[in-house]
Amino acid sequence: MAFFRVEKVVKKFGGLTAVNDVTFEVEKGEIFGLIGPNGSGKTTTFNMISGVYPPTSGKVVYRDREIQGMKSHRICHMGVGRTFQVVKPLGRMSVLDNVIAASFSRVNSMREARSNAMRTVEFCGLAPVQDILAKSLPIAGRKRLEIARAMATRPDLLLLDETAAGLNPTELVQAIELIKKIRENGTTIIIIEHIMHVIMTISDRIHAINFGQTIAEGTPKEVAANQAVIEAYLGTDYA
């Protein structure tokens, strides 16, 4: 069985069907890309996976256990971490204290939380700024802190929601390096990203959706050449 899968998930908000019969599987150790135009249902899919709200129908299966409808904190404790598209650090707390707070999802003492946070901050390259207030970080630092907070929950599956948005070319290279490092550390990743250089560089496979429905899945090369993806999302210039 696959390490993680969603089966025919549907999410309706009143008369609007935001996600309609989406199915995909992710293997352990994989970087799996999720792409599509704005409003296509990508973050809604993440929200169903992470327990922000339940699917209207369908299954979300992690390590052969159905998790759809569980509370977010239970899903997190099982090993599913995530970042958010709009980063909201605890601005009046230091970078380290932000990560300490996240660590309490997995440990019960300040000593353990601080030790976990120190390792995570070092791993994510934030040690030089660990004592400054989170609100003082530039966008690249805030994005990296968002990843660090998610990593502090010790995920086996990490959902990354547009972690490269707003970064300059040098910061994009650094973001790609960190994502690869996370995978090398044993964490499976599902990533939403609009920057094609990032998603095509790091993904093993990509699943494309439009208007809440699957339009393609395959290797980056296969998806980039798919006519439905070109028309709905990439554009003829990219092709």
Secondary structure, DSSP 8 states (H G I E B T S, - for coil): --SEEEEEEEEEETTEEEEEEEEEEE-TT-EEEEE-STTSSHHHHHHHHHTSS--SEEEEEETTEE-TT--HHHHHHHTEEE--SS----TTSBHHHHHHHHHTTT-SSHHHHHHHHHHHHHHTT-GGGTTSBGGGS-HHHHHHHHHHHHHTT--SEEEEESTTTT--HHHHHHHHHHHHHHHHTT-EEEEE-S-HHHHHHH-SEEEEEETTEEEEEE-HHHHHT-HHHIIIII-TTT-
